[in-house]
Amino acid sequence: MELRIDAGQVAEARRLARAIVDPIAAFIATHSTLSVERAVARLCGIDGVDADGVPLANRLVDALAAREQGVARALGAALAETGRTPQQIAEAVAAGEPLPDPAATPEAALRAALAPYVERGMARIDATRVERAARLARLPQAPPPLLYVIVASGNIYEDRTAAVAAAEAGAQIIAVIRSTAQSLLDYVPYGATTEGFGGTYATQENFRIMRVALDEVSERLGRYVMLTNYASGLCMPEIAATAALERLDMLLNDSMYGILFRDINMQRTFVDQHFSRQLNARSGIIINTGEDNYLTTADAVEQAPAVLASQFVNEAFAHRAGLPDAQIGLGDAYEIDPDLEDGFLFQVAQAQLARQIFPHAPLKYMPPTKHMTGDIFKGHLIDALFNLTSVITNQTIHLCGMLTEAIHTPFLGDRALALENARYVMGTARHFGEEIEFKSGGRIERRAQDVLTGALRLLERVEERGLMAAIEDGSFADVRRPREGGRGFEGVFAKAPTYWNPFADALAGELAAAP
Amino acid sequence: MSLVKPYGDTLDDGAVQLSFTLPIAWSEAADEAARQLVAKMGFTDVAVVEGRAIAAGFSFFVVYARTPVAIDVSTVAVPAAARDALAMDQVDALIAQRVGRKLKVVGACIGTDAHTVGIDAILNMKGYKGDYGLERYHGFDVYNLGSQIAVEDLVRFAKEREVDAILASQVVTQKGSDIANFTALGELLEAEHLRERVVLIAGGPRVTNLLAAELGYDAGFGRGTLPSEVATFIARRVAERVPA
């Protein structure tokens, strides 16, 4: 089952996406952010909060006299001068002690002092990756589409109950939706949490609690159940670092989502997404991109080319950060108005188009949300056609649609019904896609070609203007975001010539290996 | 016929369908527990037509039953906000003729809610389902403050700009956060002596006009609302207050 589409246009779109990302990569190379520095501190072993609940990573980075040199330099110098551990130094800073001036310590001494902690951090990431691979080999997953459901009670212990029940009902991936305000917090909350709005806070302890529960149920079921969270918002790199240590398997991580849909500063996002993705690449975490958001906020038929264009841009950014195709879960969603005649054909066209253009990417397919109503019966039916589209076009990560999507965060029973729907449809139509062919020049093929051409035109316009300028004049999702506006801009800074980030240096080796 | 019951296939049979989960492992006794539970709710002729395990320690049931109670529909009244919406040019004309100036409208997702889909559909020029948003109207000056706006900031903005209408949106309803935020906004407007000066509107997928009335708002608009319905309501309500 192959669509005949213009391969020349695909190659040209890919070239344009790289050309769009190149100038941004130059900007990224010369800048850092507070969140990147806090991620470095966390990877050196700094954890915990002060008496007011402020994370020690924040206290340390906020205390830097010269942030443009990076936290690693200051930390290395303090280690060399005091003989303490990074955690002890962060605790001392939180208690009001000043950091020593790094200029007083010889370069070689401060680097040598930090080196064991950098090695330990990298070793933990690598060990976690190895452990995941071993568990996956021992507890193989059922074939894709991998059934993905969310839990979002606000209380990590309730989430744990829901997650285990969902795994028993057939879920292969559990995502813990974050509390709605978390993307705009400039720190990562601490400890186990039992209160949240529309979701549960992403904290290292919450990650741990869920990982333990899913490991238990994985053993019981004989198949590995994956855990997902969100490396988005103002703390992208820190979440990526924490997820790498606590063996999350996937992270939502988009190169532009925060800019467009959460009004986070574009420079902040570009720098943060790069370091996050470098970490994800090393830790073996599959990223999920957020193209579904273009479809939920505007007309899905009209926005289809923007989805494809964004997939190309996300791919180019991901390759830049060293992510292999197998870790790039590009997004799409089933959001066309159910009243539109032949809407199903358009959905199949779009899903198959992405499958062919990104053959090795674990595509993430999002369910209908925008046109779901209180009519749960119709909703269940729409979800069934979404499930059918996913199995026909061989999507990889399948976010199960809930019949109660428009009503409430899913009940335990809603998840079970959604999983049953998906398992029924995907079982009964498992190899349907292998048995059919698209009519040459037919409606589906013409639609796919139109979307490809539209995406190419959009990429040409963006390449001509430059990505930052294009976002400024509303080329994506009809949203305009100024270059120096939005949240988190004050946390972006140019690196000094003496800037040092040993983790970025260790991860940079992977860049050369990127396709 | 003002006294009515649910209709299955015969008048007054009172037939209803229910489905729910119980936190117990499935067994035949679990089916019986579900049946007795529904009987305790006051239903008769209870039939548990489906009962099964959906996870360890959780069972799901589909139940048909009959209700003995009826409702006198002649006693039920609901205030409707979205009555006979005008077209965009009619709204603009109404504002121009009766008010003679542009109306200032501010919208925001209040509290921690970050879901702007609804407020954007009403305010953004593009609108919703081919119905243009308020930004497109000549009669409105629109300020869309976006997501996660503290009610204090919204009230301060409304006061400084002397707005005519406030649109507060809430999508997330977990643990009653929407009601708490709507209530806080209403109370703060009262405290600032602004409540009588503005048209106060609640919006969101779970909002009804009845809920809005209970909260002391002028109107509430739920799922599927078109921008022109909101525009018509604001224009008429402000026009009513202008001395003829």
Interface residues (C-beta under 8 A of the other chain):
Chain A: G154 V164 A165 A166 E168 A169 S179 T180 A181 S183 L184 G196 F197 G198 R262 D263 T296 T297 A298 K370 T373 G374 A406 I407 H408 T409 F411 L412 G413 A416 L417 D478
Chain B: S19 F20 T21 I54 A55 A56 G57 F58 F60 G111 T112 D113 A114 H115 V117 D120 N124 K126 G146 S147 Q148 V172 T173 Q174 K175 S177 P205 R206 R223 G224
